[in-house]
Amino acid sequence: MHDDNWSGTALVVGTGGIGQAILERLQHRFPHLTLVTAGRQGEPRHQLQLDLESDSDLERLAPALQQIGPPLRLVFNCSGRLHGPGLQPEKRLTQLTRESLMEQFAINAFAPVLLAKAVEPLLERNRPFHFASLSARVGSITDNRSGGWYSYRAAKSAQNQLLKTLSIEWSRRWPNATVTLLHPGTTDTALSKPFQSFVPPEKLFSPERAADQLLTVLSRQTPMQSGSFLAWDGQLIDW
């Protein structure tokens, strides 16, 4: 598949470190796409206001995209939450709270599938469409050998299950749709900043490198591989 042959509207949700780099690399590699960004109000780069924790924002998304024009070709969810005010990955069970579980699940599990629900009315049965969402290797139950990070791990695992289920439904209703879960590797962004001291320099990717790697993997996916959980190098990750 040639990089320049995608056309239509591409929506990038969340333009933090990886999201902004995805946007820039899409512009370079897929020049026929009409690029749209969406995120919370007050973030300067966003064309559309979209709080993924707001049902009313999600309900307004499809009509807003319709007004932009070209049919939807790609939705790339780059949103994610690992830490924040009052929220840190748990090192032991005693640190786990109901509030941390709910906060992690809201963005890392519920938001991606509700985003898919919001854009589904725009899908066309005979038109290729990619839905991609950032997951994480720590969401793999099989690969969990170190424990900890209860709420983040569980939320990413839940996202994987929800989008795997979505891929099965869409394969019947929208046979040209491809759903892909992507692990970007450890990337030099605000999300990973507090944890980078444990990462060898050669395994810490710049956002630009991560974006290029992810788009290379994504561009090779077809409906036959829909529902895959893939690392930045294209390798399948165990559920």
Steps between C-alpha positions, in 0.01 A plus 500: 500500500644836400510763770344770284184321388267566796241772447212635705490639853743389769408582859775505763360507853739632763803687374746459783850382417410200286178651365674813373770288337234275340334809358825629351598164353153449352534835326832392352421138411134525399470834320149432368345477845303784656636516856280583798599511866273471801562552869397675817400865491788738560767291331615725215560250219157343501257583222210317666416503869482144627514393861495120477336488843205710377208321332372827355838570336502151351145547366607818320804340338341329196300809390814714537703260286223488239521875461871476423421302188709206381394149615670368811813296419687481830440560869811482716441518874816629667342582834622330814549548872765349723552757774375843603388698804427244768562212259812285484556140384465273802807317629299284740141405572466740794531794258204390286178701533160494337565853376824407325333205329215717375733774382723260307208314345326822391775596254691178435206258462164673458611793282635306199191284450263793560700693240444212257128510578495874432656473153322180392213690327758640255630162382423383147477130427710511184760754615827407677523633854759464776431544871821500703548550872806513720518212743800381703697181543430516874137430407602150395393249765739239362795740506440618857806380690571789734159586649407847623321771304166332573258758364700596187568137404137404552367797303725425203399132515135608499560724199655206318193284568254774404672579170555132418125454544438808284720358224284186484176695472641740242637212291138401440344844461790699351721242324751763385566627853821414684538536878855505638639528854851642502779496758733791416791394720628733770487846346653821629177674601349646815315171559822299534725773643488386867596145399771554239791438737425126474514499119824442305570797269472285187147396605373853562349627175448858393134581421597540133659156483208342687250662263685383190523146634132489592385634165718247317338218698150644457532552125568128456188386685202376302151389607635144515718606798233710671509470878877457524705617799834605352828644624681786329703251295192319369535199732182353648466543877336224703171598659 
